[in-house]
Each structure stands twice: as C-alpha cells, then as structure tokens.
Amino acid sequence: MVGDGPERSAVAYRAEQLMVKDDVIFVGKQANIPGYLGVADVFLLPSELESFGLAALEAQACEVPVIATRIGGIPEVVSEGETGYLSDVGDVQKMSDDTLRLLGDEDLRRAFGEKGRELAVQRYGSDKIIPQYIAFYEQVIHKAQSAAA
C-alpha cells in the first residue's frame, strides 16, 4: 500500500487481524508514484471525500484499472465498466467483488487499462488542458481589467 493517511493504522491493524500482514507492504508516502503504478494490477480509491480524482486519473494514465467510490469528481474521470468500477461509499463488498473480477480476468484488466489511458490522454492531455487554462486566465484578466477601468 502506497501513501499515508488517517486510516493507515486501522488498515495495518485489519491486515494483522486477517493474518495477511506479511503479505501487505506499507511503503508510506512515495515520490515515484508512476513507478508503483507501473507494476500495479488495479488501483483502489475508496475515498469518502474527493474533489476531482487526480489519483484515479494518474492510475488510468499508467494503464491501471480503477476501483473507486462514486463521490466528487471521480465519476467524471472513471468510466464505469470501461476503465474501472464505481461503488457507493462504504460498499466494500462491491469493491472487493469488482477487484476480484479484474484480478481474475487478465484480458478485461488489460482492456480497462488501455481504455483508461486512451481516455486520460484524450480528455486531460496537456494539448487539451493547457489551452483551456489559458482561455480561463485570459477571461479572469479581462474581467479584472474591465472592473478596474
């Protein structure tokens, strides 16, 4: 597991209870996230609160299918049944079932990963996003100049 958050100790304790602690490596916060995503089979994002879903987008850009909660902007990033699966917050059973489905079907996992990368580049590639940022900043500057005049 990569990252540090408020639930890390609870997850470590749960791994101990389930007697899988020797099978789980908690690496903490890492700088080289693409290196970890490059060897991942699935990306789990069981957030209760999420604004955009940048972590899910990064996973998809690395061709990793995403299992996430249907919260905030995540449904905008993850295409249900195409690039991953979405669940209601707290629906751990569905998230587990979806994860096992992907882990048990290499062709499906690969297809989700490829589609995820395709959509990530298509929707959020720098050639698409940078012009949108520039246009937005130009609008803000124009409004500020108009208000000052």
PEWO-V424443 format. One line per field, one symbol per residue. phi: phi as a letter, one per 20 degrees, with the letter a starting at -180 (. if undefined). Layout:
phi->???
//
This chain:
phi->.docbfegfffffffffelcffdddeemfceefgffffdeebcdcefebbedogfffffffemdfddbeeblegffeeegmccrcdcfgneffffffffffffecffffffffffffgffffecfgfefggffffffffffffffffff
//
